């Protein structure tokens, strides 16, 4: 493993840690403000943070050389996918725990290879086992004895599909534009779209926002501004298997943070579901064993 791979893997691991602990901040924020309001505020913080970073990088001559058109298109596509994903996630956190939300969100690691199949891309044979495992884990984690799924769990499941789309869009545009500037553009889009949803369907108040200012700042600066930028940078010119596997560890960090900080309690059945789902997301990203070169083997004989 060379220095570049170590650096990119480190960025992915740090992003997973930040996202996992951010579930706690998001859960706290859900007690005070509605989803669109929370995400409009966090995205505005992230945009301001990243805009300042982009200006500093430009002054130092480290800005991207992409066209404005490519930056705008990438920002719109990434921002639209992220808007839907984050608002569904925040809505789900109103009624589900941080740990469960982290594990269900991690299903994107299984969904992405399935989406690749629909796009006629090769997928590892381990996917045939990881998908049933993920279904079993999701059942143990979310389905009650009455064979129902809670509203919060369902919103988080939908957000996992949207995060999958976000990852695929980043893979497409990541080679064309500067990662930091694309992240800045996407959060401008998220701010605008979430603000529109807030005005149309919610009743925001400064009093409520002031009660969760620290969760908003943490999620805005670290989870949005830092971690999503780290994701974009880690995915660029890297091994997607390793990076995706490291990103999926956010589910582990979310469960640990929820238990340590919020004192969330989960049943043995739910913990078993977490273990099975983690096994599924890991299995989905394992490379297939290389086939032996028959001609080389024959020559050796």
Wavefront OBJ file of the C-alpha trace (Angstrom):
o trace
v 0.000 0.000 0.000
v 1.515 3.306 -1.102
v 1.324 6.681 0.620
v -1.581 7.870 -1.544
v -3.680 4.802 -0.715
v -2.966 5.196 3.001
v -4.010 8.859 2.814
v -7.260 8.104 0.943
v -8.147 5.202 3.239
v -7.493 7.476 6.204
v -9.848 10.093 4.754
v -12.580 7.485 4.278
v -12.169 6.177 7.827
v -12.281 9.699 9.265
v -15.429 10.442 7.236
v -17.064 7.295 8.640
v -16.173 8.323 12.205
v -17.600 11.814 11.727
v -20.802 10.510 10.096
v -21.295 7.926 12.824
v -21.021 10.443 15.659
v -23.123 12.936 13.671
v -26.132 10.609 14.011
v -26.162 11.609 17.691
v -26.170 15.322 16.837
v -28.885 14.778 14.226
v -30.976 12.826 16.720
v -30.694 15.668 19.230
v -31.540 18.229 16.535
v -34.667 16.264 15.581
v -36.056 16.957 19.068
v -36.129 20.701 18.369
v -36.574 21.422 14.661
v -38.170 19.738 11.657
v -36.099 18.000 8.918
v -36.049 20.702 6.222
v -35.228 23.385 8.797
v -32.379 21.352 10.274
v -30.892 20.490 6.877
v -31.260 24.028 5.526
v -29.318 25.302 8.543
v -26.607 22.617 8.479
v -26.138 22.978 4.713
v -25.877 26.769 4.955
v -23.134 26.314 7.572
v -21.383 23.750 5.361
v -21.605 26.000 2.283
v -20.107 28.996 4.116
v -17.326 26.832 5.540
v -16.479 25.289 2.155
v -16.765 28.610 0.295
v -14.162 30.122 2.609
v -11.961 27.049 2.076
v -12.332 27.308 -1.717
v -11.373 31.000 -1.672
v -8.261 30.235 0.393
v -7.296 27.381 -1.956
v -7.799 29.621 -5.008
v -5.596 32.282 -3.452
v -2.910 29.658 -2.883
v -3.261 28.467 -6.490
v -4.764 25.094 -5.548
v -8.244 25.520 -7.011
v -9.699 23.261 -9.673
v -9.280 23.887 -13.392
v -12.668 22.477 -14.403
v -15.204 24.384 -16.488
v -17.962 26.314 -14.730
v -20.511 24.221 -16.624
v -19.144 20.931 -15.268
v -19.036 22.347 -11.737
v -22.639 23.568 -11.954
v -23.958 20.275 -13.365
v -22.087 18.190 -10.798
v -23.284 20.454 -7.985
v -26.896 20.232 -9.132
v -26.871 16.437 -9.516
v -25.002 15.717 -6.276
v -26.976 18.347 -4.390
v -30.361 17.034 -5.536
v -29.523 13.468 -4.499
v -28.080 14.624 -1.169
v -31.096 16.838 -0.430
v -33.535 13.949 -0.689
v -31.235 11.576 1.220
v -30.478 13.870 4.165
v -34.068 15.000 4.618
v -35.375 11.439 4.596
v -32.679 10.515 7.107
v -33.494 13.438 9.387
v -37.213 12.616 9.206
v -36.464 9.031 10.191
v -34.342 10.106 13.164
v -37.431 11.691 14.722
v -38.707 8.210 15.646
v -35.774 5.782 15.416
v -32.464 5.480 17.261
v -29.073 6.714 16.068
v -27.664 3.177 16.047
v -30.478 1.677 13.967
v -30.357 4.614 11.568
v -26.626 4.120 11.087
v -26.951 0.458 10.231
v -29.935 0.846 7.895
v -28.199 3.733 6.088
v -25.177 1.451 5.558
v -27.321 -0.646 3.219
v -26.120 1.657 0.432
v -23.008 -0.536 0.331
v -25.214 -3.389 -0.868
v -27.502 -1.248 -3.038
v -24.654 0.301 -5.051
v -23.468 -3.018 -6.573
v -27.099 -3.916 -7.391
v -27.480 -0.572 -9.173
v -24.290 -1.410 -11.038
v -25.906 -4.609 -12.324
v -28.812 -2.580 -13.720
v -26.225 -0.375 -15.439
v -24.686 -3.537 -16.937
v -21.578 -3.414 -14.768
v -19.923 -6.533 -13.404
v -20.677 -7.347 -9.776
v -18.889 -9.752 -7.431
v -20.447 -13.167 -6.863
v -20.432 -12.407 -3.133
v -23.371 -10.084 -3.866
v -25.582 -13.186 -4.188
v -24.981 -13.854 -0.493
v -24.724 -10.306 0.810
v -28.205 -9.269 -0.393
v -30.074 -12.066 1.482
v -27.914 -11.353 4.542
v -28.836 -7.679 4.402
v -32.529 -8.563 4.172
v -32.230 -10.852 7.234
v -30.377 -8.156 9.155
v -32.916 -5.501 8.207
v -35.753 -7.786 9.294
v -34.200 -8.395 12.722
v -33.412 -4.710 13.127
v -36.657 -3.113 11.967
v -39.577 -5.539 11.796
v -41.552 -5.874 15.008
v -43.302 -9.018 16.269
v -46.488 -7.809 14.545
v -44.591 -7.883 11.228
v -44.599 -4.111 10.823
v -41.848 -1.598 10.119
v -41.811 1.729 11.924
v -42.179 4.946 9.990
v -38.720 6.114 11.023
v -37.077 2.883 9.845
v -38.856 3.166 6.489
v -37.620 6.727 5.941
v -34.054 5.637 6.746
v -34.360 2.722 4.305
v -35.448 5.130 1.559
v -32.532 7.415 2.380
v -30.134 4.489 1.873
v -31.293 4.264 -1.765
v -30.791 8.017 -2.198
v -27.287 7.866 -0.703
v -26.546 5.089 -3.207
v -27.517 7.455 -6.013
v -25.315 10.125 -4.459
v -22.308 7.781 -4.450
v -22.872 6.859 -8.106
v -23.121 10.529 -9.094
v -19.870 11.310 -7.256
v -18.170 8.411 -9.063
v -19.281 9.925 -12.369
v -18.291 13.548 -11.722
v -15.364 12.978 -9.347
v -12.829 12.739 -12.178
v -14.094 15.883 -13.902
v -14.167 18.536 -11.189
v -12.282 19.579 -8.060
v -13.583 17.672 -5.033
v -13.719 20.586 -2.584
v -15.422 22.903 -5.075
v -17.948 20.224 -6.045
v -18.753 19.708 -2.366
v -19.250 23.450 -1.942
v -21.570 23.571 -4.971
v -23.628 20.611 -3.792
v -24.272 22.205 -0.388
v -25.409 25.427 -2.030
v -28.016 23.315 -3.857
v -28.988 21.468 -0.657
v -29.386 24.796 1.163
v -31.672 26.214 -1.528
v -33.821 23.083 -1.919
v -34.112 22.423 1.829
v -34.995 26.078 2.437
v -37.745 25.807 -0.155
v -39.108 22.705 1.593
v -38.869 24.476 4.963
v -40.858 27.483 3.746
v -43.468 25.331 2.033
v -44.168 22.762 4.746
v -42.659 23.769 8.102
v -42.832 26.556 10.691
v -39.218 27.391 11.605
v -38.378 29.623 14.540
v -35.172 31.209 15.773
v -35.969 30.033 19.290
v -36.019 26.382 18.221
v -32.858 26.780 16.141
v -31.033 28.413 19.044
v -31.761 25.357 21.206
v -29.861 23.049 18.860
v -27.181 25.416 17.593
v -24.322 23.113 18.639
v -25.705 20.017 16.852
v -26.269 22.158 13.740
v -22.724 23.528 13.862
v -21.227 20.062 14.405
v -23.213 18.468 11.598
v -22.791 21.495 9.333
v -19.029 21.886 9.689
v -17.850 18.342 10.336
v -20.452 15.925 8.907
v -21.351 18.076 5.896
v -18.414 20.382 5.272
v -15.575 18.023 6.205
v -16.835 14.435 5.900
v -18.642 14.737 2.553
v -15.587 16.472 1.115
v -13.399 13.660 2.469
v -15.738 11.163 0.770
v -15.333 12.879 -2.595
v -11.555 13.071 -2.230
v -11.299 9.456 -1.015
v -13.324 8.131 -3.973
v -11.133 9.869 -6.545
v -8.614 7.540 -8.222
v -8.919 4.974 -5.450
v -9.988 1.389 -4.899
v -13.797 1.683 -4.510
v -13.951 -1.629 -2.646
v -11.674 -0.482 0.156
v -13.138 3.028 0.364
v -16.767 1.815 0.430
v -15.919 -0.742 3.089
v -14.325 1.937 5.269
v -17.242 4.325 4.751
v -19.685 1.623 5.855
v -18.051 1.632 9.295
v -20.162 4.720 10.036
v -22.818 2.229 11.166
v -20.521 0.861 13.862
v -19.554 4.344 15.051
v -23.235 5.391 15.079
v -24.227 2.485 17.309
v -21.315 3.075 19.697
v -21.987 6.817 19.855
v -25.711 6.284 20.420
v -25.041 3.874 23.269
v -22.293 5.950 24.928
v -23.764 9.437 24.526
v -27.544 9.005 24.252
v -27.710 5.727 26.242
v -29.788 4.104 23.495
v -30.903 0.588 24.375
v -31.298 -2.135 21.756
v -32.590 -5.674 22.128
v -30.455 -8.756 21.476
v -32.510 -9.320 18.305
v -31.643 -5.824 17.077
v -27.940 -6.256 17.918
v -27.991 -9.525 15.973
v -29.518 -7.644 13.043
v -26.695 -5.086 13.272
v -24.058 -7.833 13.149
v -25.716 -9.535 10.154
v -26.067 -6.241 8.258
v -22.426 -5.347 8.923
v -21.442 -8.777 7.590
v -23.558 -8.090 4.491
v -21.976 -4.729 3.730
v -18.477 -6.136 4.238
v -19.199 -9.167 2.063
v -20.629 -6.966 -0.684
v -17.292 -5.196 -1.037
v -14.901 -8.146 -0.852
v -13.008 -8.756 -4.118
v -13.441 -12.076 -5.845
v -10.475 -14.448 -5.673
v -8.339 -14.226 -8.766
v -8.656 -17.101 -11.196
v -5.558 -19.141 -11.805
v -3.982 -18.715 -15.171
v -4.513 -22.139 -16.785
v -1.935 -21.555 -19.490
v 0.659 -20.555 -16.905
v -0.147 -23.615 -14.824
v 0.158 -25.865 -17.855
v 3.495 -24.328 -18.771
v 4.733 -24.880 -15.250
v 3.952 -28.575 -15.580
l 1 2 3 4 5 6 7 8 9 10 11 12 13 14 15 16 17 18 19 20 21 22 23 24 25 26 27 28 29 30 31 32 33 34 35 36 37 38 39 40 41 42 43 44 45 46 47 48 49 50 51 52 53 54 55 56 57 58 59 60 61 62 63 64 65 66 67 68 69 70 71 72 73 74 75 76 77 78 79 80 81 82 83 84 85 86 87 88 89 90 91 92 93 94 95 96 97 98 99 100 101 102 103 104 105 106 107 108 109 110 111 112 113 114 115 116 117 118 119 120 121 122 123 124 125 126 127 128 129 130 131 132 133 134 135 136 137 138 139 140 141 142 143 144 145 146 147 148 149 150 151 152 153 154 155 156 157 158 159 160 161 162 163 164 165 166 167 168 169 170 171 172 173 174 175 176 177 178 179 180 181 182 183 184 185 186 187 188 189 190 191 192 193 194 195 196 197 198 199 200 201 202 203 204 205 206 207 208 209 210 211 212 213 214 215 216 217 218 219 220 221 222 223 224 225 226 227 228 229 230 231 232 233 234 235 236 237 238 239 240 241 242 243 244 245 246 247 248 249 250 251 252 253 254 255 256 257 258 259 260 261 262 263 264 265 266 267 268 269 270 271 272 273 274 275 276 277 278 279 280 281 282 283 284 285 286 287 288 289 290 291 292 293 294 295 296 297 298 299 300 301
